[in-house]
Amino acid sequence: MTAHTSVAAEQAALERTKRRAYPAFIVIFSALVATNWLTREPFDLVVGYVYPVIVAGLLLALALLLSGRVRLRALEIGVFALATLALFVRNVDLLFRDELAPQVMLLTGAQLWSFGLVLAGAFIMFERRLAIRLGVGMLALSSLLTVAAMGLEAGRGQLVGETVLYLVRVHVLLVLLLILVAVATGLREQYHRAIERAALLEQQALTDPLTRVANRRAAQERLEEELVDGERRGRPLSVAMLDVDHFKAVNDTYGHETGDVVLREVAAALSATVRARDLVARWGGEEFLLLLPETTAGEALAIAERVRVAIAGLHPEGLRITATIGVAEAADGETAGSLLRRADLGLYAGKQDGRNQTVSDPSWSPRVPLTDQPGP
């Protein structure tokens, strides 16, 4: 899996998680807004008229989310806008009442928890930079409204120092809250990037840079694992060692760039021909290793023969390319080195016998005939 594919898969998984979590969030948020509306004071006309609209918008968003007929980003923008509207409608109502001082405790409490919830939602819904901008904008708007309200209160000669202190203190706390959430999400992103870099480096360390199949280290590690697993489960394991015939002549005659094209096409043919559970690895130079779990020698010979036929039909750069393949099945308690040596014996025997063929370990007799045509 490439890094791009991995990121796309993570984004798709995140969207699925959001689509499962958002309905509960919308229901809870709608219930909170509806409760505030039901418990409003009789003269609270702003809340009385605006909150029903907000609840209706939230229920519409819920219906669209459950139907799957809306893009997630559009829904997130709509829900965030409704949450911000609910926050500032309440704050404006408290700020611009006849007297500010009696409302200050309720106002500061409402600002803290409401701002905190909406800010947390911004960091969940949107990327970090956008969430920070939204948080700063919310803070700026709240500060402007608060200054305007204090100005009106001062004009009436009713502004007291304690009210100013409470409002300044709550905005300092909101600034600290924004900084804390931004730093926390930044650390989380750095942690995930570090994990991604480590995974990418690990992938690069186990991948042959030319052919993009597994390299020798990856093949050796996987072989050891499969030997242990096969021994424990009593399942067969086979390997096939493949060598591109006369590859040195290709390099000497046509150059290393042509040789690289040959190796890449051979690797692609191997990956396209073997099964999903098999491993294709570049063993070194023009040699490739096929690791075939849960596969007897007879089955491995059939797979290797399909691979040989596929390579013979490539003709990279107009050249006729063939390969010789040696196959061996692991015996009980056999080591990786012993199994590979037996596959090499088959490869060597095939080369001695004229190349372009599939040969098992000479000590093993095939139970199935080979064919020159690919199997089903």
C-alpha positions as CSV (number, residue, x, y, z in Angstrom):
1,M,0.0,0.0,0.0
2,T,1.4,3.4,-1.0
3,A,1.5,6.4,1.3
4,H,-1.2,8.1,-0.8
5,T,-3.4,5.0,-0.7
6,S,-2.9,4.8,3.1
7,V,-3.9,8.5,3.6
8,A,-7.0,8.0,1.4
9,A,-8.0,4.9,3.4
10,E,-7.6,6.8,6.7
11,Q,-9.7,9.7,5.4
12,A,-12.4,7.3,4.3
13,A,-12.4,5.6,7.7
14,L,-12.5,9.0,9.4
15,E,-15.6,10.0,7.4
16,R,-17.3,6.7,8.2
17,T,-16.6,7.3,11.9
18,K,-18.0,10.9,11.7
19,R,-21.1,9.7,10.0
20,R,-21.7,7.2,12.8
21,A,-21.0,9.8,15.6
22,Y,-22.7,12.9,14.3
23,P,-26.3,11.7,14.7
24,A,-25.9,11.3,18.4
25,F,-24.2,14.7,18.6
26,I,-27.0,16.4,16.6
27,V,-29.7,14.8,18.8
28,I,-28.0,15.9,22.0
29,F,-27.4,19.4,20.7
30,S,-31.0,19.7,19.5
31,A,-32.2,18.6,23.0
32,L,-30.0,21.2,24.7
33,V,-31.3,24.0,22.4
34,A,-34.9,22.8,22.8
35,T,-34.5,22.7,26.6
36,N,-33.2,26.3,26.6
37,W,-36.2,27.3,24.5
38,L,-38.7,25.6,26.7
39,T,-37.3,27.1,29.9
40,R,-36.9,30.6,28.6
41,E,-38.4,33.5,30.4
42,P,-41.6,34.9,29.0
43,F,-40.0,38.1,27.8
44,D,-37.1,36.3,26.2
45,L,-38.3,37.0,22.6
46,V,-34.9,36.5,20.9
47,V,-34.5,32.9,22.2
48,G,-38.2,32.3,21.7
49,Y,-38.1,33.0,18.0
50,V,-34.5,32.0,17.0
51,Y,-34.1,28.7,18.9
52,P,-37.0,26.9,17.1
53,V,-35.4,27.8,13.8
54,I,-32.1,26.3,15.0
55,V,-33.7,23.1,16.2
56,A,-35.5,22.7,12.9
57,G,-32.2,23.2,11.0
58,L,-30.5,20.6,13.2
59,L,-33.3,18.1,12.6
60,L,-33.0,18.7,8.9
61,A,-29.3,18.2,9.0
62,L,-29.9,14.9,10.9
63,A,-32.4,13.7,8.2
64,L,-29.9,14.6,5.4
65,L,-27.1,12.8,7.2
66,L,-29.1,9.6,7.8
67,S,-30.2,9.7,4.1
68,G,-26.7,10.0,2.9
69,R,-27.8,12.6,0.3
70,V,-25.4,15.4,1.5
71,R,-21.7,15.7,1.5
72,L,-20.2,15.5,4.9
73,R,-18.3,18.8,4.6
74,A,-21.5,20.7,3.7
75,L,-23.3,19.2,6.6
76,E,-20.5,20.1,9.0
77,I,-20.5,23.7,7.8
78,G,-24.3,23.9,8.3
79,V,-24.2,22.4,11.8
80,F,-21.3,24.6,12.9
81,A,-23.1,27.7,11.6
82,L,-26.3,26.7,13.6
83,A,-24.2,26.1,16.8
84,T,-22.4,29.4,16.4
85,L,-25.8,31.1,15.9
86,A,-27.2,29.5,19.0
87,L,-24.1,30.6,21.0
88,F,-24.2,34.3,19.9
89,V,-28.0,34.7,20.0
90,R,-27.9,33.7,23.7
91,N,-24.9,36.0,24.4
92,V,-26.4,38.9,22.6
93,D,-29.6,38.5,24.5
94,L,-27.8,38.5,27.8
95,L,-25.4,41.3,26.9
96,F,-27.9,43.9,25.7
97,R,-30.6,43.5,28.3
98,D,-31.6,46.6,30.2
99,E,-29.0,46.0,32.9
100,L,-25.8,44.1,32.3
101,A,-24.7,43.5,35.9
102,P,-27.6,41.2,37.0
103,Q,-26.8,38.9,33.9
104,V,-23.1,38.8,34.2
105,M,-22.8,35.5,36.1
106,L,-25.2,33.7,33.7
107,L,-23.5,35.4,30.8
108,T,-20.0,34.3,31.7
109,G,-21.1,30.8,32.5
110,A,-23.0,30.5,29.2
111,Q,-20.0,31.9,27.3
112,L,-17.6,29.4,28.8
113,W,-19.4,26.2,28.2
114,S,-21.1,27.2,25.0
115,F,-17.8,28.5,23.5
116,G,-16.0,25.4,24.6
117,L,-18.5,23.1,23.0
118,V,-18.6,25.0,19.7
119,L,-14.8,25.3,19.7
120,A,-14.4,21.6,20.3
121,G,-16.8,20.9,17.4
122,A,-14.7,23.1,15.1
123,F,-11.6,21.1,15.8
124,I,-13.4,17.8,15.3
125,M,-15.2,18.9,12.1
126,F,-12.5,20.9,10.3
127,E,-8.7,20.8,9.8
128,R,-6.7,22.5,12.6
129,R,-5.8,25.7,10.8
130,L,-9.4,26.4,9.8
131,A,-10.6,25.6,13.3
132,I,-8.1,28.0,14.8
133,R,-9.3,30.8,12.4
134,L,-12.9,30.1,13.4
135,G,-12.0,30.1,17.1
136,V,-10.2,33.5,16.7
137,G,-13.1,34.9,14.8
138,M,-15.6,33.7,17.5
139,L,-13.4,35.3,20.2
140,A,-13.1,38.6,18.2
141,L,-16.8,38.8,17.7
142,S,-17.5,38.0,21.4
143,S,-15.0,40.6,22.4
144,L,-16.6,43.3,20.2
145,L,-20.1,42.5,21.4
146,T,-18.9,42.6,25.0
147,V,-17.1,46.0,24.5
148,A,-20.3,47.4,22.8
149,A,-22.5,46.2,25.7
150,M,-20.1,47.7,28.3
151,G,-20.1,50.9,26.4
152,L,-23.9,51.1,26.5
153,E,-23.9,50.2,30.1
154,A,-21.3,52.9,30.8
155,G,-23.4,55.4,28.8
156,R,-26.3,54.7,31.2
157,G,-24.0,55.2,34.2
158,Q,-24.6,51.6,35.3
159,L,-21.2,49.9,34.5
160,V,-19.4,48.7,37.6
161,G,-15.8,47.4,38.0
162,E,-16.9,44.0,39.1
163,T,-18.8,43.4,35.8
164,V,-15.8,44.5,33.8
165,L,-13.6,42.2,35.8
166,Y,-15.9,39.2,35.2
167,L,-16.2,39.8,31.5
168,V,-12.4,40.4,31.0
169,R,-11.7,37.3,33.0
170,V,-14.0,35.1,31.0
171,H,-12.5,36.2,27.7
172,V,-9.0,35.5,29.1
173,L,-10.2,32.0,29.9
174,L,-11.6,31.7,26.4
175,V,-8.3,32.7,24.9
176,L,-6.5,30.1,27.1
177,L,-9.1,27.5,26.1
178,L,-8.4,28.2,22.4
179,I,-4.7,28.0,22.9
180,L,-5.0,24.7,24.9
181,V,-7.2,23.0,22.3
182,A,-5.0,24.3,19.4
183,V,-1.8,23.0,21.1
184,A,-3.4,19.7,22.0
185,T,-4.6,19.1,18.4
186,G,-1.2,20.2,17.1
187,L,0.6,17.7,19.2
188,R,-1.9,15.0,18.1
189,E,-1.2,15.8,14.4
190,Q,2.6,15.7,15.0
191,Y,2.2,12.3,16.7
192,H,0.2,11.0,13.7
193,R,2.7,12.5,11.3
194,A,5.6,10.8,13.2
195,I,3.7,7.5,13.0
196,E,3.1,7.9,9.2
197,R,6.8,8.8,8.7
198,A,7.9,5.7,10.6
199,A,5.5,3.6,8.6
200,L,6.7,5.0,5.4
201,L,10.3,4.5,6.3
202,E,9.5,0.9,7.3
203,Q,7.8,0.4,4.0
204,Q,10.8,1.8,2.2
205,A,13.1,-0.4,4.2
206,L,11.2,-3.5,3.1
207,T,10.6,-2.5,-0.6
208,D,12.9,-2.8,-3.5
209,P,13.2,0.8,-5.0
210,L,13.4,-0.3,-8.6
211,T,10.7,-2.9,-8.9
212,R,8.4,-1.8,-6.0
213,V,8.1,-5.4,-4.7
214,A,9.4,-6.6,-1.4
215,N,13.1,-6.7,-1.0
216,R,15.3,-9.5,0.4
217,R,15.0,-8.4,4.0
218,A,11.2,-8.4,3.8
219,A,11.2,-11.8,2.1
220,Q,13.6,-13.3,4.8
221,E,11.4,-12.0,7.6
222,R,8.2,-13.2,6.0
223,L,9.7,-16.6,5.3
224,E,10.8,-17.1,8.9
225,E,7.2,-16.2,10.0
226,E,5.6,-18.5,7.5
227,L,7.8,-21.4,8.5
228,V,6.9,-21.1,12.1
229,D,3.2,-20.6,11.3
230,G,3.2,-23.5,8.9
231,E,4.9,-25.8,11.4
232,R,2.4,-24.8,14.1
233,R,-0.7,-25.2,11.9
234,G,0.5,-28.2,9.9
235,R,0.1,-26.3,6.6
236,P,2.4,-26.6,3.6
237,L,4.8,-23.9,2.5
238,S,6.6,-23.6,-0.8
239,V,9.1,-21.2,-2.4
240,A,10.0,-20.5,-6.0
241,M,13.4,-19.0,-6.9
242,L,13.3,-17.3,-10.3
243,D,16.2,-16.0,-12.4
244,V,15.8,-14.0,-15.6
245,D,17.6,-15.8,-18.3
246,H,20.7,-14.2,-20.0
247,F,20.1,-11.0,-18.1
248,K,23.7,-10.0,-18.2
249,A,23.6,-10.1,-22.0
250,V,20.6,-7.7,-21.9
251,N,22.6,-5.2,-19.8
252,D,25.7,-5.5,-21.8
253,T,24.0,-5.2,-25.2
254,Y,21.2,-2.8,-24.5
255,G,22.3,-0.9,-21.4
256,H,21.2,-0.9,-17.8
257,E,18.2,1.3,-18.4
258,T,16.7,-1.4,-20.6
259,G,17.7,-4.0,-18.0
260,D,15.8,-1.9,-15.4
261,V,12.7,-1.9,-17.7
262,V,12.9,-5.7,-17.9
263,L,13.1,-6.1,-14.2
264,R,10.2,-3.8,-13.6
265,E,8.0,-5.6,-16.1
266,V,9.0,-9.0,-14.7
267,A,8.1,-7.9,-11.2
268,A,4.8,-6.5,-12.4
269,A,4.0,-9.8,-14.2
270,L,4.9,-11.8,-11.0
271,S,2.6,-9.6,-8.9
272,A,-0.3,-9.9,-11.4
273,T,0.1,-13.7,-11.7
274,V,0.5,-15.0,-8.1
275,R,-2.3,-15.1,-5.5
276,A,-3.1,-12.3,-3.1
277,R,-1.6,-14.2,-0.1
278,D,1.7,-14.9,-1.9
279,L,4.8,-12.6,-1.6
280,V,6.9,-11.5,-4.6
281,A,10.3,-10.3,-3.6
282,R,13.4,-9.2,-5.5
283,W,16.1,-11.4,-4.1
284,G,19.0,-9.7,-5.8
285,G,20.1,-8.7,-9.2
286,E,17.8,-10.5,-11.7
287,E,16.6,-13.1,-9.1
288,F,13.1,-13.0,-7.6
289,L,11.6,-15.1,-4.8
290,L,8.0,-16.2,-4.7
291,L,6.8,-17.1,-1.2
292,L,3.8,-19.4,-1.4
293,P,2.0,-20.1,1.9
294,E,-0.4,-23.0,2.2
295,T,0.9,-24.4,-1.0
296,T,2.3,-27.9,-1.8
297,A,5.2,-28.4,-4.2
298,G,2.8,-29.6,-6.9
299,E,0.6,-26.5,-6.5
300,A,3.8,-24.3,-6.4
301,L,5.0,-25.9,-9.7
302,A,1.7,-25.0,-11.3
303,I,1.9,-21.4,-10.1
304,A,5.5,-21.1,-11.1
305,E,4.7,-22.4,-14.6
306,R,2.0,-19.8,-15.0
307,V,4.5,-17.2,-14.0
308,R,7.1,-18.6,-16.5
309,V,4.5,-18.4,-19.3
310,A,3.5,-14.9,-18.3
311,I,7.1,-13.7,-18.4
312,A,7.7,-15.3,-21.8
313,G,4.9,-13.2,-23.2
314,L,6.2,-9.8,-22.0
315,H,8.6,-8.7,-24.7
316,P,9.8,-5.5,-22.9
317,E,11.5,-3.1,-25.2
318,G,10.8,-5.6,-28.0
319,L,13.1,-8.2,-26.4
320,R,12.3,-11.9,-25.9
321,I,12.6,-12.5,-22.1
322,T,12.4,-15.9,-20.4
323,A,13.0,-17.1,-16.9
324,T,14.0,-20.3,-15.1
325,I,12.3,-21.2,-11.8
326,G,13.3,-23.6,-9.1
327,V,10.6,-24.8,-6.6
328,A,10.8,-26.4,-3.2
329,E,8.3,-27.3,-0.5
330,A,9.4,-27.0,3.2
331,A,9.9,-30.2,5.1
332,D,9.0,-30.6,8.7
333,G,11.4,-28.6,10.9
334,E,13.3,-27.3,7.9
335,T,15.2,-24.0,8.2
336,A,14.8,-21.1,5.8
337,G,18.4,-21.5,4.6
338,S,17.9,-25.2,3.7
339,L,14.6,-24.5,1.9
340,L,16.1,-21.8,-0.2
341,R,19.1,-23.9,-1.1
342,R,16.8,-26.7,-2.3
343,A,14.9,-24.1,-4.5
344,D,18.3,-23.0,-5.8
345,L,19.1,-26.6,-6.7
346,G,16.0,-26.7,-8.8
347,L,16.9,-23.4,-10.4
348,Y,20.4,-24.6,-11.1
349,A,19.1,-27.8,-12.6
350,G,16.8,-25.8,-14.9
351,K,19.7,-23.6,-16.1
352,Q,21.9,-26.6,-16.8
353,D,19.1,-28.2,-18.8
354,G,18.7,-25.2,-21.1
355,R,16.7,-22.5,-19.1
356,N,13.2,-21.3,-19.7
357,Q,11.6,-24.0,-17.5
358,T,10.2,-24.7,-14.1
359,V,12.0,-27.4,-12.1
360,S,11.4,-28.7,-8.6
361,D,14.0,-29.6,-6.1
362,P,15.7,-32.7,-7.7
363,S,15.0,-34.8,-4.6
364,W,11.2,-34.4,-5.0
365,S,9.1,-36.0,-7.7
366,P,6.2,-33.8,-9.0
367,R,2.8,-35.3,-8.6
368,V,1.1,-33.1,-11.3
369,P,2.2,-32.7,-14.9
370,L,3.2,-29.2,-16.1
371,T,1.7,-27.4,-19.0
372,D,2.9,-24.7,-21.3
373,Q,-0.3,-22.7,-20.9
374,P,-1.4,-20.7,-18.0
375,G,-3.9,-22.4,-15.7
376,P,-7.3,-21.1,-14.9
